[in-house]
Amino acid sequence: MVLPGVEKFPQARIVAAADLRRSAREAFEKHYAGRAYQSVEELCADPNVDVVWIATPNHLHRPHTIMAAEHGKHIICTKPMALTVQECEQMCLAAERNGVQLLCGQTYSMSPDVQALVKVARSGELGRLIAINTWFYTDWLIKPRVAEEVDESLGGGVVYRHAPHLIDTVRLLGGGLVRSVRAQVGRWMPERPCPGNFSAYLEFEDGTPATIVYNGYGYFDTSELTWGIGNRMYSEEERVRVRRALREGQIDDEVAKEGMRFGAAASDASSTGSGWTAGAQVPGTRAHIHWFGITVASFERGDIRQSPNGVFVYGDDGRREMRVEGGRGTGTVEMADMYAAVYEGKPIVHDGRWGMATLEVGQAMVQSARERREIILTHQCPAAE
């Protein structure tokens, strides 16, 4: 998912990669005519690499980020930044100590439509922000999932893997400084023993409330309310078939997941890193990634939300649509921000401290659900203007 976006950024050249899978290394060497390593350490030691994108399993983000920083590489770390706030702090300190940039990327909050929502919110056109509400219903749990994706101790489940998209969006709109969290987290699918849904109430330091509702069990999908635009992998018929096969133990997740990986032999599309497939067990699949649910921000004199072509602005004079050009652009946006930081000295909005603050909200959601109380936050940071 990342490589096609990086390819589109004109100032970037993909020169090296590390992967445990021989098929991926061979595909990389063939497709990019680059160097392929068996370990992250070998990649970080490459003197001709300027930026390393950490897209390894979540529990490896901290050691791999620190390794890259100690080799003097700038870093883009895929969300979630790490497993704990303490790990995030170690990553930030390593980047600062070695004088390198650290960006926590691959979140929907970097998409053009969310950026347009933020622009309207900051303009003051509709007055003071009074509430943010976001819903996301998807089929995350019934997609092919391997061990580290469903083991909470390894950063599995939707709080680690999907919540950062929504938390980042809400934090950007609200200014970044969340005061407290009250939440419930559910684990209702035996075949996927990890968090699969949550409902959270966030209060910002200025008193602005925000709610986040998420369900990843693959029944209702919020794309039904958003003109078919969403994050669906399966059609309605496919969902029924896949869920039944999953419950009957007829899906080999490892095989299915392999068909989605870079260099897989399952399809020509996957060999270039740009396609989705889930192998023979779940035929006919695809993904249209654009929106992560519905987000509505309310102000003293109006509301804003996504529209088919950008953003709807509801004000005293009625509704108007602001057109937004471009897709989500995973990879391209992060590379543009990193380039601006390294070569133009501009600050990174989604830097390590921002990623740490977003993770803190997710951790607080789990703690709040476990202890059934409000959790006060201590590691928040303001959104850059």
C-alpha positions in Angstrom: 0.0 0.0 0.0 2.9 2.4 0.7 5.2 1.9 -2.3 2.9 3.2 -5.0 2.5 6.4 -3.2 6.2 6.8 -2.6 6.8 6.2 -6.3 4.5 9.2 -7.1 6.6 11.7 -5.1 9.0 13.2 -7.6 11.8 13.9 -5.2 12.0 10.4 -3.8 13.8 7.4 -5.2 13.2 3.9 -3.8 16.7 2.3 -3.6 16.6 -0.4 -0.9 14.3 -2.6 1.2 14.4 -5.2 3.9 12.1 -8.2 4.1 12.2 -11.7 5.7 10.6 -13.1 2.6 12.8 -14.1 -0.2 10.0 -13.6 -2.8 9.6 -10.0 -1.6 13.3 -9.4 -1.9 13.5 -10.9 -5.4 10.4 -8.9 -6.5 11.9 -5.7 -5.1 15.2 -6.2 -6.9 13.4 -6.9 -10.2 10.8 -4.1 -9.9 13.0 -1.3 -8.5 16.5 -2.5 -9.5 17.4 -1.8 -5.9 19.2 -3.5 -3.0 17.2 -6.0 -0.9 18.3 -7.0 2.6 17.3 -9.8 4.9 17.5 -7.5 8.0 16.5 -4.0 9.0 20.0 -3.5 10.5 21.6 -4.1 7.0 19.1 -1.7 5.5 19.9 1.0 8.1 23.6 0.6 7.5 23.2 1.4 3.8 25.1 4.7 3.3 23.0 5.6 0.3 19.6 5.6 2.2 18.4 8.9 3.5 14.9 7.9 4.8 13.7 4.6 6.2 10.0 3.8 6.3 9.2 1.4 9.2 6.3 -0.8 8.1 7.2 -3.8 10.2 4.8 -5.4 12.8 3.7 -3.0 15.5 5.8 -4.5 18.4 9.0 -4.0 16.3 8.4 -0.2 15.6 10.4 0.9 18.7 13.6 -1.2 18.1 13.6 -0.6 14.4 13.0 3.2 14.7 15.8 3.5 17.3 18.1 1.4 15.0 17.4 3.7 12.1 17.9 6.8 14.2 21.3 5.6 15.5 22.4 5.1 11.9 21.5 8.7 11.1 18.4 7.9 9.0 15.3 10.1 8.9 12.3 7.9 9.8 8.6 7.5 8.7 7.0 5.1 11.1 3.6 3.5 10.2 0.9 3.9 12.8 0.5 3.0 15.6 3.8 4.5 16.6 4.5 1.8 19.2 2.8 -0.2 21.9 3.2 2.1 24.8 3.8 5.8 25.6 7.1 4.8 27.1 8.2 3.2 23.9 7.2 6.3 22.0 9.2 8.5 24.3 12.3 6.3 23.7 11.8 6.7 19.9 11.4 10.5 20.1 14.5 10.8 22.3 16.5 8.6 19.9 15.5 10.8 16.9 16.3 14.0 18.8 19.6 12.6 20.1 20.7 11.7 16.6 19.4 14.9 14.9 17.0 13.0 12.5 13.4 13.7 11.6 10.7 11.3 12.9 7.2 11.2 11.2 4.4 9.0 12.4 2.5 8.3 9.1 -0.1 6.3 7.3 -3.1 7.8 9.0 -6.3 9.0 7.3 -5.9 12.4 9.0 -3.3 13.2 6.3 -5.9 12.8 3.5 -7.0 15.9 1.5 -10.6 15.8 2.7 -9.6 15.8 6.4 -7.1 18.6 5.7 -9.9 20.5 4.1 -12.1 19.9 7.2 -9.3 21.3 9.4 -8.9 24.3 7.1 -12.5 25.3 7.5 -12.4 24.6 11.2 -9.4 26.9 11.7 -10.8 29.7 9.4 -13.3 30.8 12.1 -16.0 31.1 9.4 -18.5 29.1 11.5 -17.4 30.3 14.9 -16.1 28.3 17.8 -15.9 24.5 17.6 -18.5 22.9 19.9 -18.4 19.1 19.1 -16.9 16.4 16.9 -18.5 13.1 16.1 -17.2 10.3 14.0 -18.5 6.8 13.1 -16.7 4.0 11.3 -18.2 0.5 10.6 -16.1 -1.8 8.5 -15.0 -5.4 7.9 -11.5 -5.3 9.5 -11.9 -8.5 11.5 -13.0 -10.7 8.7 -10.2 -9.8 6.4 -7.1 -12.1 6.5 -5.3 -11.6 9.8 -2.1 -13.2 11.0 -0.9 -13.6 14.6 0.5 -10.2 15.3 -2.7 -8.5 14.0 -5.0 -10.2 16.5 -2.7 -10.5 19.5 -3.0 -7.5 21.8 0.4 -8.0 23.3 1.9 -7.6 19.9 -0.2 -4.5 19.0 -3.1 -6.4 17.5 -6.8 -5.4 17.4 -8.6 -2.3 16.1 -7.5 0.0 18.9 -3.9 -0.3 17.8 -4.5 -0.8 14.1 -7.5 1.4 13.1 -8.2 3.8 15.9 -5.2 6.0 15.1 -6.9 7.1 11.9 -9.9 8.4 13.8 -8.1 9.7 16.9 -5.7 11.6 14.6 -8.6 13.1 12.7 -10.4 14.2 15.9 -7.3 15.5 17.5 -6.4 17.6 14.4 -9.9 19.1 14.3 -10.0 19.8 18.0 -6.5 21.3 18.3 -4.7 18.3 19.6 -5.0 18.7 23.4 -7.3 16.0 24.7 -7.8 16.2 28.4 -9.6 12.9 29.2 -11.0 9.7 27.8 -14.0 7.5 28.8 -14.5 4.4 26.7 -15.7 0.9 26.3 -13.9 -1.7 24.1 -15.5 -4.9 22.9 -14.1 -8.4 22.0 -17.0 -10.3 20.5 -15.5 -12.6 17.8 -14.0 -15.8 19.1 -12.2 -16.3 15.8 -10.5 -13.0 16.3 -9.8 -12.7 20.0 -8.8 -9.0 20.1 -10.6 -5.6 20.3 -13.1 -5.3 17.5 -15.2 -2.4 18.5 -15.2 0.6 20.8 -17.1 3.7 21.8 -15.1 6.6 23.2 -15.9 10.0 24.6 -13.0 12.5 24.5 -13.0 15.9 26.2 -10.5 18.5 25.0 -8.8 20.9 27.4 -11.1 23.7 26.3 -14.2 21.5 27.1 -15.0 20.6 23.5 -16.5 17.1 23.4 -15.8 14.4 20.8 -17.1 10.9 20.2 -15.6 8.0 18.3 -17.7 4.9 17.4 -16.0 2.0 15.7 -17.2 -1.5 14.7 -15.0 -3.9 12.6 -17.2 -7.0 12.5 -18.3 -6.5 8.9 -22.1 -6.4 9.2 -23.3 -2.8 8.6 -20.8 -0.6 6.7 -20.7 3.2 6.9 -20.1 3.3 3.2 -23.8 2.7 2.9 -24.2 6.2 4.2 -21.4 7.8 2.2 -22.3 7.2 -1.4 -20.5 3.9 -1.5 -17.2 5.5 -0.6 -15.4 3.7 2.2 -12.8 1.1 3.2 -14.6 -2.0 2.1 -12.7 -5.1 1.0 -15.6 -7.4 0.3 -19.0 -7.1 -1.3 -22.1 -8.0 0.8 -22.2 -11.5 -0.7 -18.4 -12.0 -0.1 -18.8 -11.0 3.6 -21.4 -13.7 4.2 -19.2 -16.3 2.5 -16.0 -15.2 4.2 -17.6 -15.0 7.7 -19.0 -18.5 7.4 -15.7 -19.9 6.2 -13.9 -18.2 9.0 -16.3 -19.6 11.6 -15.9 -23.1 10.2 -12.1 -22.9 10.2 -11.9 -23.1 6.4 -9.6 -20.1 5.9 -5.9 -20.3 6.1 -5.0 -16.8 7.2 -1.3 -17.2 6.5 -2.0 -18.2 2.9 -4.6 -15.6 2.4 -2.4 -12.9 3.9 0.5 -13.9 1.7 -1.6 -13.2 -1.4 -1.8 -9.6 -0.3 1.9 -9.0 0.3 4.5 -7.5 -1.9 6.1 -10.1 -4.2 3.3 -12.6 -3.7 2.7 -15.0 -6.6 -1.1 -14.9 -6.1 -1.6 -12.1 -8.6 0.3 -9.8 -10.9 -1.1 -6.8 -9.0 0.3 -7.9 -5.7 3.8 -8.3 -7.2 4.0 -4.6 -7.7 2.6 -3.9 -4.2 -0.4 -2.0 -5.6 -3.1 -4.7 -5.6 -5.3 -6.5 -3.0 -6.1 -10.2 -3.1 -6.8 -12.7 -0.4 -5.9 -15.9 -2.3 -8.1 -18.8 -3.3 -10.0 -18.8 0.0 -11.7 -15.5 -0.6 -11.9 -14.9 -4.3 -13.0 -11.7 -6.0 -11.8 -9.3 -3.3 -10.7 -5.7 -3.7 -10.3 -2.6 -1.7 -11.4 1.0 -2.4 -9.6 3.0 0.3 -10.8 6.6 0.6 -12.8 7.3 3.7 -12.6 6.1 7.3 -16.3 6.5 8.2 -18.3 9.7 8.7 -16.9 12.7 10.6 -19.1 15.7 11.5 -17.6 18.7 13.2 -20.1 21.2 14.7 -19.6 24.9 15.3 -21.6 27.8 16.8 -22.9 28.6 13.4 -22.8 25.5 11.3 -21.4 22.0 10.6 -18.9 20.4 8.3 -18.5 16.8 6.9 -17.0 15.0 4.0 -18.8 15.2 0.6 -18.5 13.1 -2.6 -16.1 15.6 -4.0 -14.6 17.2 -0.9 -16.3 18.8 2.1 -19.9 20.0 2.8 -20.1 23.3 4.7 -23.5 23.9 6.4 -24.0 27.5 7.5 -26.6 30.2 8.0 -26.9 30.6 4.2 -27.4 26.9 3.5 -25.1 24.2 2.3 -22.2 24.5 -0.1 -19.6 22.0 -1.3 -15.8 22.7 -1.3 -14.2 20.6 -3.9 -10.9 18.8 -2.9 -8.5 17.5 -5.5 -6.5 14.3 -5.2 -6.9 10.9 -3.4 -5.7 9.9 0.0 -2.2 9.4 -1.3 -0.6 7.0 1.3 3.1 7.4 0.9 3.0 10.6 -1.2 1.8 12.9 1.6 4.3 11.5 4.1 7.2 11.9 1.6 6.2 15.5 0.9 6.2 16.3 4.6 9.5 14.6 5.2 11.1 16.4 2.2 9.8 19.8 3.4 11.3 19.1 6.9 14.7 17.9 5.7 15.3 20.3 2.9 13.1 23.3 3.8 13.2 23.3 7.5 9.5 23.1 8.0 8.0 21.4 11.1 6.4 18.0 10.7 2.8 18.0 12.0 2.6 14.3 12.5 5.9 14.0 14.3 6.9 11.6 17.0 5.4 13.7 19.8 2.1 13.8 17.9 2.2 10.0 17.3 2.8 9.5 21.0 -0.2 11.7 22.0 -2.4 9.7 19.6 -1.3 6.4 21.0 -1.9 7.7 24.5 -5.6 8.3 23.6 -5.8 4.7 22.4 -4.2 3.3 25.5 -6.5 5.4 27.6 -9.5 3.9 25.8 -8.4 0.4 26.8 -7.6 1.4 30.4 -10.9 3.2 30.7 -12.8 0.2 29.5 -11.0 -2.1 31.9 -11.3 0.1 34.9 -14.7 1.7 34.0 -13.6 5.3 34.7 -12.4 8.5 33.1 -8.6 8.6 32.3 -6.8 11.9 32.5 -4.1 12.3 29.8 -0.5 13.6 30.4 1.3 13.4 27.0 -0.8 15.5 24.7 0.6 18.2 22.3 -1.1 20.9 20.3 -1.7 20.6 16.6 0.7 22.7 14.5 -0.9 25.7 12.7 
